[in-house]
Amino acid sequence: MNNMFKNLAIWLVIGLVLMTVFNQFNTRQVAQGSIEYSQFLDEVKQGHISKVLIEGRTLKGTTTEGKRITSYAPPDLWMVSDLLKNGVKIEAKAEEEQSFLMNIFVSWFPMLLLIGVWVFFMRQMQGGGKGGAFSFGKSRARMTDEAQNVITFADVAGCDEAKEEVQEIVDFLRDPSKFQKLGGRIPKGVLMVGNPGTGKTLLAKAIAGEAKVPFFSISGSDFVEMFVGVGAARVRDMFENAKKHAPCIIFIDEIDAVGRHRGAGLGGGNDEREQTLNQLLVEMDGFEGHAGIIVIAATNRPDILDPALLRPGRFDRQVVVPLPDIRGREEILKVHMRKVPISGDVKADIIARGTPGFSGADLANLINEAALFAARGNKRLVDMEDFEKAKDKIMMGAERRSMVMSEEEKRNTAYHESGHAVVAKLVPKSDPVHKVTIIPRGRALGLTMQLPVEDRYAYDRTYLMSRIAVLFGGRIAEELFMNQMTTGASNDFERATAMARDMVTRYGMSDLGVMVYGENEGEVFLGRSVTQHKNVSEATMQKVDAEIGRIIEEQYALARKLLEENRDKVEAMTHALLEWETIDAEQIDDIMAGKPPRPPKPTLSTPRPSTPSDSPGAEPNAPATA
């Protein structure tokens, strides 16, 4: 749009300049000293005019004093004789006419202006600007050549296995003969699968940067248009452009926008999207091969892709880009810390240990938030305290210290969070409690944070049962110490019920056996079955519900028993929370050991890692707000 306005402004300026020039040529300059014809005759009769130059009907006279005057003569047959009678010298010239070129310019200028405007708008419609009326079938892929792409494998961290998988592509693009002489064939397509923010797009850019080849990037949604056949035309145009720059890489981000199961959806599928997918299938592995063109696609929903897209010959290789482990997170942090002035007390390994489940994008955001905290404090370097504040903000939400809470609500929140923390310290296999706070953060009035000792990839039955008991600790503490029930435990109950249901219906962690009792909950519009099949009878579902209820009641009773036996610890923790608002792991250990808690540290000199509230073991108090 900006380009269109710029071009329009240029054409308007050109038109104004031409009109100005035309007016300069066309305007007759009126000489100074112009007089009326009758006055001119009076001057002649009085003998004041010595010489007259006649140009058509324009009279240019010179007085006896040397002054020049001008007049315009009407049709007068006796003018010349009058001039001669009074002794005036007469000189005559033919009237000056416009040149041939000027005549042509004057006569054709309006037509030329119209033609220019017409050409301008036609160029806009045909794609002379971005996205014209006739540019629907043109590819919207943005090409980045080797000079513009400076990203290499050194900028990608935390996914060493994925980098090894795609290293072959880089080697092939650099030296194809190495593989061809052994009869090897490079994969035509690579599908990158992973959670959002794990670095799929960055890895694709690094492949192109390492191989020093052109890089075409496009989103799956760029193929979609309101007109029929546009998506397929854009696919054809994209591959035609790629052939001109082969060897090259085509990167399609979020390919699930066009690569879903064909025939999915109520009443049939989406014909336009299916045409686009069919064209993509043909271009990738059809009768006409495209040597030197490697297609890389990224998605976080591989389960909904069409099987024809995933077969060998199209996407030969699937590269999983997982969430980074503790070593991967440390490497990612070091990559991003290059761009930020870091204090000497910042340890990437400590931060990595405290951020389980973080993706590469999350870690980049963590460093950015820490830098903002440092800038807010007018610091020259980003220190560990800033990273701790940034982690708390990202995981728990921003502090709402301005929120006005009554003393009763504060006491209730303190008992609620103390109940979570005490139960978490007493049940087996529970994650260590890292921090308890009653400062409102985000949508929660308080928060109990638990930190896994190491990354967890699977959970056993004891761990899940302990988590359910911890979730009930908040409500039970409200009942025992405040003699009331609030809406703050609603989220705890939802999570506990969902966890118990999964244990029975999905994980086989109950007395009902290992059968899966869940129903087919496929998403219709994502390529799943329209009908839903019930796998179990009504009588079996009653047994499932009874088993879920038994697990919940057992853990509820366990949490209540633990809190009744440790009333003094709950009271001590609540008192500490009301006094300091936030207590850390060392203060919690003092309370559980029966000792008075140590005072809080003046500064966060030693950072402590934390987990988000929805991670395993975190119990936020998030009451409903009206």
For each residue, the residues with C-beta under 8 A, 3 or more apart:
1: 4 5 130
2: 5 6
3: 6 7 129 130
4: 1 7 8 124 129
5: 1 2 8 9
6: 2 3 9 10
7: 3 4 10 11 120 124 129
8: 4 5 11 12 120
9: 5 6 12 13
10: 6 7 13 14
11: 7 8 14 15 116 117 120
12: 8 9 15 16
13: 9 10 16 17
14: 10 11 17 18 116
15: 11 12 18 19 113 116
16: 12 13 19 20
17: 13 14 20 21
18: 14 15 21 22 109 113
19: 15 16 22 23
20: 16 17 23 24
21: 17 18 24 25
22: 18 19 25 26 105 106 109
23: 19 20 26 27
24: 20 21 27
25: 21 22 98 102 106
26: 22 23 106
27: 23 24
28:
29:
30: 34 70
31: 34 60 68 70
32:
33: 67 68 69 70
34: 30 31 69 70 71 72
35: 39 40 43 69 70 71
36: 39 40 71
37: 40 41 59 71 72 73 74 76
38: 41 42
39: 35 36 42 43 71
40: 35 36 37 43 44 49 59 61 69 71 73
41: 37 38 44 45 82
42: 38 39 45 46
43: 35 39 40 46 48 49 61 63 69
44: 40 41 47 48 49 82 83 86 88
45: 41 42 82 86
46: 42 43
47: 44 64 86 87
48: 43 44 63 64 65
49: 40 43 44 52 61 62 63 64 69 83 86 88
50: 62 63 64 88 89
51: 61 62 88 89 90 91
52: 49 59 60 61 62 83 88 89 90 91
53: 59 60 61 91 92 93
54: 58 59 60 73 90 91 92 93
55: 58 60 92 93 94 95 96
56: 94 95
57: 72 73 74
58: 54 55 70 71 72 73 95
59: 37 40 52 53 54 70 71 72 73
60: 31 52 53 54 55 68 69 70
61: 40 43 49 51 52 53 68 69 70 71 88
62: 49 50 51 52 66 67 68 69
63: 43 48 49 50 66 67 68 69
64: 47 48 49 50
65: 48
66: 62 63
67: 33 62 63
68: 31 33 60 61 62 63
69: 33 34 35 40 43 49 60 61 62 63
70: 30 31 33 34 35 58 59 60 61
71: 34 35 36 37 39 40 58 59 61
72: 34 37 57 58 59
73: 37 40 54 57 58 59 76 79
74: 37 57
75:
76: 37 73 79
77:
78: 81 82
79: 73 76 82 83
80: 83 84 90
81: 78 84 85
82: 41 44 45 78 79 85 86
83: 44 49 52 79 80 86 88 90
84: 80 81 87 88 90
85: 81 82
86: 44 45 47 49 82 83
87: 47 84
88: 44 49 50 51 52 61 83 84
89: 50 51 52
90: 51 52 54 80 83 84
91: 51 52 53 54
92: 53 54 55
93: 53 54 55
94: 55 56
95: 55 56 58
96: 55
97:
98: 25 102 103 106
99: 102 103
100: 103 104
101: 104 105
102: 25 98 99 105 106
103: 98 99 100 106 107
104: 100 101 107 108
105: 22 101 102 108 109
106: 22 25 26 98 102 103 109
107: 103 104
108: 104 105 111 112
109: 18 22 105 106 112 113
110: 113 114
111: 108 114 115
112: 108 109 115 116
113: 15 18 109 110 116 117
114: 110 111 117 118
115: 111 112 118 119
116: 11 14 15 112 113 119 120
117: 11 113 114 120 121
118: 114 115 121 122
119: 115 116 122 123
120: 7 8 11 116 117 123 124
121: 117 118 124 125
122: 118 119 125 126 128
123: 119 120 126 128 129 132
124: 4 7 120 121 128 129 132 133
125: 121 122 128 132 133 134 135
126: 122 123 132 133 134 135
127: 131 132 134 135 138
128: 122 123 124 125 132
129: 3 4 7 123 124 132
130: 1 3
131: 127 135
132: 123 124 125 126 127 128 129 135
133: 124 125 126 136
134: 125 126 127
135: 125 126 127 131 132 138
136: 133 225 227 230 233 234
137: 229 230 233 234 236 237
138: 127 135 234 237
139: 218 234 235 237 238 241
140: 218 222 234
141: 216 217 218 222 238 241 250
142: 216 217 218
143: 214 215 216 241 245
144: 148 149 205 208 214 215 216 217
145: 148 149 214 215
146: 149 208 209 212 213 214
147:
148: 144 145
149: 144 145 146 205 208 209 215
150: 209
151: 155 156 202 205 206 209
152: 155 156 206 209 210
153: 156 163 206 210
154:
155: 151 152 202 206 335
156: 151 152 153 159 163 199 202 203 206 335
157: 324 328 331 332 334 335 360
158: 199 324 328 329 331 332 360
159: 156 162 163 198 199 203 321 322 324 328
160: 163 164 328
161: 164 165 320
162: 159 165 166 192 203 319 320 321
163: 153 156 159 160 166 167 203 206
164: 160 161 167
165: 161 162 168 190 317 319
166: 162 163 169 170 190 203 207 319
167: 163 164 170 171
168: 165 171 172 186 187
169: 166 172 173 186 187 190 207 211 294
170: 166 167 173 174 207 210 211
171: 167 168 174 175 178 179
172: 168 169 175 176 178 179 186
173: 169 170 176 211 213 247 249 294
174: 170 171 211 212
175: 171 172 178
176: 172 173 179 180 186 247 292
177: 180 181
178: 171 172 175 181
179: 171 172 176 182 184 185 186
180: 176 177 183 184
181: 177 178
182: 179
183: 180
184: 179 180
185: 179
186: 168 169 172 176 179 294
187: 168 169 190 294 315 316 317
188: 284 285 293 294 295 313 314 315 316
189: 284 294 295 296 297 314 315 316 317
190: 165 166 169 187 294 295 296 297 315 316 317 318 319
191: 255 296 297 298 299 302 305 310 315 317 318 319
192: 162 200 203 204 296 297 298 299 318 319 321
193: 200 298 299 300 302 318 319 320 321
194: 198 199 200 298 300 320 321 322 323
195: 198 300 322 323 359
196: 300 359 361
197: 359 360 361 362
198: 159 194 195 321 322 323 324 359 360 361
199: 156 158 159 194 202 203 321 359 360 361
200: 192 193 194 203 204 253 298 321
201: 204 205 251 253 298
202: 151 155 156 199 205 206 360
203: 156 159 162 163 166 192 199 200 206 207 321
204: 192 200 201 207 208 215 217 249 251 296 298
205: 144 149 151 201 202 208 209 215 217 251
206: 151 152 153 155 156 163 202 203 209 210
207: 166 169 170 203 204 210 211 249 296
208: 144 146 149 204 205 211 213 214 215 249 251
209: 146 149 150 151 152 205 206 212 215
210: 152 153 170 206 207
211: 169 170 173 174 207 208 247 249
212: 146 174 209
213: 146 173 208 247 248 249
214: 143 144 145 146 208 245 248 249
215: 143 144 145 149 204 205 208 209 248 249 251
216: 141 142 143 144 238 241 242 245 248 249 250 251
217: 141 142 144 204 205 251 253
218: 139 140 141 142 222 223 238 250 251 252 253
219: 222 252 253 254 257
220: 223 224 252 253 254 255 256 257 258 259
221: 224 254 257
222: 140 141 218 219 234
223: 218 220 230 231 234 235 257 258 276
224: 220 221 231 257 258 272 273 276
225: 136 230 231 234 272
226: 230
227: 136 230
228: 271 272 275
229: 137 232 233 272 275
230: 136 137 223 225 226 227 233 234 272
231: 223 224 225 234 235 258 272 273 275 276 279
232: 229 235 236 275 276 278 279
233: 136 137 229 230 236 237
234: 136 137 138 139 140 222 223 225 230 231 237 238 276
235: 139 223 231 232 238 239 276 279 280 283
236: 137 232 233 239 240 279 283
237: 137 138 139 233 234 240 241
238: 139 141 216 218 234 235 241 242 250
239: 235 236 242 243 250 283 290 293
240: 236 237 243 244
241: 139 141 143 216 237 238 244 245
242: 216 238 239 245 246 248 250 290 293
243: 239 240 246 290 293
244: 240 241
245: 143 214 216 241 242 248
246: 242 243 290 291 292 293
247: 173 176 211 213 292 293 294
248: 213 214 215 216 242 245 292 293 294
249: 173 204 207 208 211 213 214 215 216 293 294 295 296
250: 141 216 218 238 239 242 293 294 295 296
251: 201 204 205 208 215 216 217 218 295 296 297 298
252: 218 219 220 255 295 296 297 298
253: 200 201 217 218 219 220 297 298
254: 219 220 221 257 298 299
255: 191 220 252 258 259 297 298 299 305 309
256: 220 259 260 299 300 301 304 305
257: 219 220 221 223 224 254 260
258: 220 223 224 231 255 273 276 277 280
259: 220 255 256 277 280 297 299 305 306 309
260: 256 257 264 273 277 304 305 306 526 527
261: 264 269 304 305 306 526 527 528
262: 269 274 277 306 308
263: 268 269 274 527
264: 260 261 269 524 525 526 527 528
265: 268 269 270 524 525
266: 524 525 530
267:
268: 263 265 271
269: 261 262 263 264 265 273 274
270: 265 273 274
271: 228 268 274 275
272: 224 225 228 229 230 231 275 276
273: 224 231 258 260 269 270 276 277
274: 262 263 269 270 271 277 278
275: 228 229 231 232 271 272 278 279
276: 223 224 231 232 234 235 258 272 273 279 280
277: 258 259 260 262 273 274 280 281 306 309
278: 232 274 275 281 282
279: 231 232 235 236 275 276 282 283
280: 235 258 259 276 277 283 284 309
281: 277 278 284 285 286 308 309 314
282: 278 279 285 286
283: 235 236 239 279 280 286 290
284: 188 189 280 281 290 295 313 314 315
285: 188 281 282 313 314
286: 281 282 283 289
287:
288:
289: 286
290: 239 242 243 246 283 284 293
291: 246
292: 176 246 247 248
293: 188 239 242 243 246 247 248 249 250 290
294: 169 173 186 187 188 189 190 247 248 249 250
295: 188 189 190 249 250 251 252 284 315
296: 189 190 191 192 204 207 249 250 251 252
297: 189 190 191 192 251 252 253 255 259 315
298: 191 192 193 194 200 201 204 251 252 253 254 255
299: 191 192 193 254 255 256 259 302 305
300: 193 194 195 196 256
301: 256 304 305 526
302: 191 193 299 305 310 318
303:
304: 256 260 261 301 523 526 527
305: 191 255 256 259 260 261 299 301 302 309 310
306: 259 260 261 262 277 309 310 527
307: 310 311
308: 262 281 311 314
309: 255 259 277 280 281 305 306 314 315
310: 191 302 305 306 307 314 315 318
311: 307 308 314 315
312: 316
313: 188 284 285 316
314: 188 189 281 284 285 308 309 310 311
315: 187 188 189 190 191 284 295 297 309 310 311 318
316: 187 188 189 190 312 313
317: 165 187 189 190 191
318: 190 191 192 193 302 310 315
319: 162 165 166 190 191 192 193
320: 161 162 193 194
321: 159 162 192 193 194 198 199 200 203
322: 159 194 195 198
323: 194 195 198 357 358 359
324: 157 158 159 198 327 328 329 331 332 358 359 360 363
325: 328 329 455
326: 329 330 349 352 353 356 454 455
327: 324 330 331 352
328: 157 158 159 160 324 325 331 332
329: 158 324 325 326 332 333 351 352 355 358 363
330: 326 327 333 334 348 349 351 352
331: 157 158 324 327 328 334 335
332: 157 158 324 328 329 335 336 360 363 364
333: 329 330 336 337 348 351 352 363 367
334: 157 330 331 337 338 348
335: 155 156 157 331 332 338
336: 332 333 339 340 363 364 367
337: 333 334 340 342 346 348 367
338: 334 335
339: 336
340: 336 337 367 370 371 382
341: 380 381 382
342: 337 346 381 382
343: 346 381 382 383 384
344:
345: 383 384 605
346: 337 342 343 351 382 383 384 387
347: 350 351 384
348: 330 333 334 337 351 352
349: 326 330 352 353
350: 347 353 354 384 607 609
351: 329 330 333 346 347 348 354 355 366 387 391 607 609
352: 326 327 329 330 333 348 349 355
353: 326 349 350 609
354: 350 351 391 451 607 608 609 610
355: 329 351 352 358 362 363 366 391 609
356: 326 451 452 455 456 609 611 615
357: 323 611 612 615
358: 323 324 329 355 362 363 366
359: 195 196 197 198 199 323 324 362 363
360: 157 158 197 198 199 202 324 332 363 364
361: 196 197 198 199 364 365
362: 197 355 358 359 365 366 394
363: 324 329 332 333 336 355 358 359 360 366 367
364: 332 336 360 361 367 368
365: 361 362 368 369 394
366: 351 355 358 362 363 369 370 387 390 391 394
367: 333 336 337 340 363 364 370 371 382 390
368: 364 365 371 372
369: 365 366 372 373 389 390 393 394
370: 340 366 367 373 374 382 386 387 389 390
371: 340 367 368 374 375 382 386
372: 368 369 375 376 390
373: 369 370 376 377 382 386 389 390
374: 370 371 377 379 381 382 383 386
375: 371 372 378 379
376: 372 373
377: 373 374 386
378: 375
379: 374 375 382 383 386
380: 341
381: 341 342 343 374
382: 340 341 342 343 346 367 370 371 373 374 379 386 387
383: 343 345 346 374 379 386 387
384: 343 345 346 347 350 387 388 604 605 606 607
385: 388 389 603 604 605 607
386: 370 371 373 374 377 379 382 383 389 390
387: 346 351 366 370 382 383 384 390 391 607
388: 384 385 391 392 604 607 608
389: 369 370 373 385 386 392 393 604
390: 366 367 369 370 372 373 386 387 393 394
391: 351 354 355 366 387 388 394 395 607 609 610
392: 388 389 395 396 435 441 610
393: 369 389 390 396 397 398 399
394: 362 365 366 369 390 391 612
395: 391 392 449 610 611 612 613
396: 392 393 437 441 442 444 447 449 610 612 613 620
397: 393 441 442 443 444
398: 393 441 442
399: 393 439 440 441
400: 403 439 440 441 442
401: 439 440
402:
403: 400 440
404:
405: 409 410 413 440 445
406: 409 410
407: 410 411
408: 411 412
409: 405 406 412 413 445
410: 405 406 407 413 414 438 578
411: 407 408 414 415 482 574 578
412: 408 409 415 416 478 482 484 486 488
413: 405 409 410 416 417 438 445 446 488 621
414: 410 411 417 418 438 446 573 574 577 578
415: 411 412 418 419 477 478 481 482 570 574
416: 412 413 419 420 446 474 475 477 478 486 488 489 621
417: 413 414 420 421 436 437 438 446 447 448 474 577 619 621
418: 414 415 421 422 436 477 570 573 574 577
419: 415 416 422 423 473 474 475 476 477 478 559 563 570
420: 416 417 423 424 436 448 470 471 473 474 477 619 621
421: 417 418 424 425 433 436 448 473 573 588
422: 418 419 425 426 473 477 562 563 566 569 570 573 592
423: 419 420 426 427 469 470 472 473 559 562 563
424: 420 421 427 430 431 433 448 450 466 470 473 617 619
425: 421 422 430 433 588 592
426: 422 423 562 566
427: 423 424 430 465 466 469 470 558 562
428: 462 466
429: 460 462 463 466
430: 424 425 427 450 463 466 467 470 617
431: 424 450 451 452 453 611 616 617
432: 450 451 453 585
433: 421 424 425 436 448 449 450 451 585 588
434: 449 450 451 584 585 608 609 610 611
435: 392 447 448 449 582 583 584 585 608 610
436: 417 418 420 421 433 446 447 448 449 573 577 582 583 588
437: 396 417 441 446 447 449 577 581 582 583
438: 410 413 414 417 445 446 577 578 581 582
439: 399 400 401 446 581 582
440: 399 400 401 403 405 444 445 446
441: 392 396 397 398 399 400 437 444 447
442: 396 397 398 400
443: 397 622 625
444: 396 397 440 441 447 613 620 621 622
445: 405 409 413 438 440 488 621 622 623
446: 413 414 416 417 436 437 438 439 440 620 621
447: 396 417 435 436 437 441 444 613 618 619 620 621
448: 417 420 421 424 433 435 436 474 618 619 620 621
449: 395 396 433 434 435 436 437 610 611 613 618
450: 424 430 431 432 433 434 470 611 615 616 617 618 619
451: 354 356 431 432 433 434 608 609 610 611
452: 356 431 455 456 611 615 616 617
453: 431 432
454: 326
455: 325 326 356 452
456: 356 452 459 616
457:
458:
459: 456 463 464 616
460: 429 463 464
461: 464 465 503 507 509
462: 428 429 465 466
463: 429 430 459 460 466 467 616
464: 459 460 461 467 468 499 503 507 509
465: 427 461 462 468 469 551 555
466: 424 427 428 429 430 462 463 469 470
467: 430 463 464 470 471 499 616 617
468: 464 465 471 472 496 499 500 551 552 555
469: 423 427 465 466 472 473 555 556 558 559 562
470: 420 423 424 427 430 450 466 467 473 559 617 619
471: 420 467 468 474 492 493 495 496 499 619
472: 423 468 469 475 476 492 496 555 556 559 560
473: 419 420 421 422 423 424 469 470 476 477 559 562 563 619
474: 416 417 419 420 448 471 477 478 488 489 492 619 621
475: 416 419 472 478 479 485 489 492 493
476: 419 472 473 479 480 556 559 560 563
477: 415 416 418 419 420 422 473 474 480 481 482 563 570
478: 412 415 416 419 474 475 481 482 484 485 486 488 489
479: 475 476 482 483 484 485
480: 476 477 483 560 563 564 567 570
481: 415 477 478 567 570 571 574
482: 411 412 415 477 478 479
483: 479 480
484: 412 478 479
485: 475 478 479 489
486: 412 416 478 489 623
487: 490 623 624
488: 412 413 416 445 474 478 621 622 623
489: 416 474 475 478 485 486 492 493 621
490: 487 493 494 622 623 624
491: 494 495 620 622
492: 471 472 474 475 489 495 496 619 621
493: 471 475 489 490 496 497
494: 490 491 497 498
495: 471 491 492 498 499
496: 468 471 472 492 493 499 500 552 555
497: 493 494 500 501 548 552
498: 494 495 501 502
499: 464 467 468 471 495 496 502 503
500: 468 496 497 503 504 548 551 552
501: 497 498 504 505 548
502: 498 499 505 506 507
503: 461 464 499 500 506 507 509 510 551
504: 500 501 507 509 510 512 517 544 547 548 551
505: 501 502 516 517 518 544
506: 502 503 516 518
507: 461 464 502 503 504
508: 513 514 515 516
509: 461 464 503 504
510: 503 504 513 547 551
511: 547
512: 504 515 517 543 544 547
513: 508 510
514: 508
515: 508 512
516: 505 506 508 535
517: 504 505 512 535 536 540 541 544
518: 505 506 521 535
519: 532 533 534 535
520: 528 529 532 533 535
521: 518 532
522: 526 528 529 532
523: 304 526 527 528
524: 264 265 266 528 529 530
525: 264 265 266
526: 260 261 264 301 304 522 523
527: 260 261 263 264 304 306 523
528: 261 264 520 522 523 524
529: 520 522 524 532 533
530: 266 524
531:
532: 519 520 521 522 529
533: 519 520 529
534: 519
535: 516 517 518 519 520
536: 517 540 541 544
537: 540 541
538: 541 542
539: 542 543
540: 517 536 537 543 544
541: 517 536 537 538 544 545
542: 538 539 545 546
543: 512 539 540 546 547
544: 504 505 512 517 536 540 541 547 548
545: 541 542 548 549
546: 542 543 549 550
547: 504 510 511 512 543 544 550 551
548: 497 500 501 504 544 545 551 552
549: 545 546 552 553
550: 546 547 553 554
551: 465 468 500 503 504 510 547 548 554 555
552: 468 496 497 500 548 549 555 556
553: 549 550 556 557
554: 550 551 557 558
555: 465 468 469 472 496 551 552 558 559
556: 469 472 476 552 553 559 560
557: 553 554 560 561
558: 427 469 554 555 561 562
559: 419 423 469 470 472 473 476 555 556 562 563
560: 472 476 480 556 557 563 564
561: 557 558 564 565
562: 422 423 426 427 469 473 558 559 565 566
563: 419 422 423 473 476 477 480 559 560 566 567 570
564: 480 560 561 567
565: 561 562
566: 422 426 562 563 569 570
567: 480 481 563 564 570 571
568: 571 572 594
569: 422 566 572 573 591 592 594
570: 415 418 419 422 477 480 481 563 566 567 573 574
571: 481 567 568 574 575
572: 568 569 575 576 591 596 597
573: 414 418 421 422 436 569 570 576 577 583 588 591
574: 411 414 415 418 481 570 571 577 578
575: 571 572 578 579
576: 572 573 579 580 583 587 591 597
577: 414 417 418 436 437 438 573 574 580 581 582 583
578: 410 411 414 438 574 575 581
579: 575 576
580: 576 577 583 599 600
581: 437 438 439 577 578
582: 435 436 437 438 439 577 600
583: 435 436 437 573 576 577 580 587 588 591 597 600
584: 434 435 587 588 600 601 608
585: 432 433 434 435 588 589 608
586: 589 590 598
587: 576 583 584 590 591 597 598 600
588: 421 425 433 436 573 583 584 585 591 592 597
589: 585 586 592 593
590: 586 587 593 595 596 597 598
591: 569 572 573 576 583 587 588 594 595 597
592: 422 425 569 588 589
593: 589 590
594: 568 569 591
595: 590 591
596: 572 590
597: 572 576 583 587 588 590 591
598: 586 587 590
599: 580
600: 580 582 583 584 587
601: 584 604 605 606
602:
603: 385
604: 384 385 388 389 601 607
605: 345 384 385 601
606: 384 601
607: 350 351 354 384 385 387 388 391 604
608: 354 388 434 435 451 584 585
609: 350 351 353 354 355 356 391 434 451
610: 354 391 392 395 396 434 435 449 451
611: 356 357 395 431 434 449 450 451 452 615 616 617 618
612: 357 394 395 396 615 618
613: 395 396 444 447 449 618 619 620
614: 618
615: 356 357 450 452 611 612 618
616: 431 450 452 456 459 463 467 611
617: 424 430 431 450 452 467 470 611
618: 447 448 449 450 611 612 613 614 615
619: 417 420 424 447 448 450 470 471 473 474 492 613
620: 396 444 446 447 448 491 613
621: 413 416 417 420 444 445 446 447 448 474 488 489 492
622: 443 444 445 488 490 491
623: 445 486 487 488 490
624: 487 490
625: 443
626:
